[in-house]
């Protein structure tokens, strides 16, 4: 039962973060970050509902949702790096290639 309360607290905090972003107009300023938070919120809700209603479907729902969350997190990381090195176009390209290579290596490792 404790795990359910931790789950619900996490969902409430994610909702609070999204509401706070909408109130302060940061939602439009940092679209990619808040899209990631919404993706994580949707994943948590879907997995929680699957876990409560049909516990045997938990693994079936969890892994595809986790993959979507990982893809969204890599998009946020690329956007952060792109923003930090935006004054040097050559470095932007290098960082993007490095991060895409890191993502490819990680994906290959997980699949193997």
N, C-alpha and C positions, 0 to 999 in steps of 0.2 A: 504494500500500500504506500510505503514511503516513496518508492520509485515513481508512482503516479503523481504524488504531490510535487516532486522535483520536476517532473515533466510539465505539469500545469504551471508551475512558477516560471519555468523557462519560456513557455508559450506566452504567458502574461507579460513578461519582460520584453519579448519580441514585439508584441502588440503595442506596448508602451513606447518602445523606440520608434515604431512606425508612426504612431499618433504624434509623438513629439516632433518628428521630422516634418509631418504635415503642418503642424501648428507654427513651427518656426520657419517654414518655407524652405527648409533644407532638402525636402523631398524632391523638389525640382532641380535643385542645385547639384545634388549628389545622386542622380538617378540610378546609376549602376550599383552603388552601395546599398541603397534602399531596395532595389530590385533583388539583390542578393539576400537581404534580411527577409523580404517577402517570400523568396524561394525556400529559405530555411524554415520559416513559419509554416508554409504550406506542407513541406516535408514532415515536420514534426506533427502537425495535425493529422495528416494522412496515415502516418505510421502509428500514432496513438490510437486512432479510430480502428485501424486494422488489428492492433494488439488487443484492444478491449473487445471488439465484436468477434473476430475470428483469429485467435492466437496462432493458429497454424499458418495463416496467411502473412504473418509478420515478415518473415524472410523474403517472401515473394514481393512484398511492397517495399521493403526497406532498401534493397540493393539498387533497383532502378532510381529510386528517389535520391539515394546517396550519390549516385553517379551524376545526376542533374545538379546537385548541390556542389560537388567537386568542380564541375565545369563552370558553374557560376562563380565559385571562389577564384578559379584561375583567371576568369575575365576581370574580376575586381583587382587582382594582383597586377595583371597587365596594365590596367587603367592607372593604378597607383604609380607604377614604374614609369609609365608614359608621361604622367604629370610631373614627376620629379626630374626627369631629364628632357623636358620639352624644349629647352633652349639649345640642345645639341641633337640635330636630326640623325646624325650617324650613330650616336649612342642609342637613340630610340630604336633604330632598326636592329642593332646588336642585342639590346635587352629583349626585344620581342622574339628574336630568333633563339636566344638563350632560354627564355621562359617556355617557348613552344617545345624546344628540345627537352627541357626538364619535364614538361607534361608528358611528352611522348615516352620518355624513359620510364617515368612513374607508371604510366598506363601499361606499358609492356611488362614491367616488373609485376604489377598486380595481376595481369592476365596470365603470366607464366607461373 
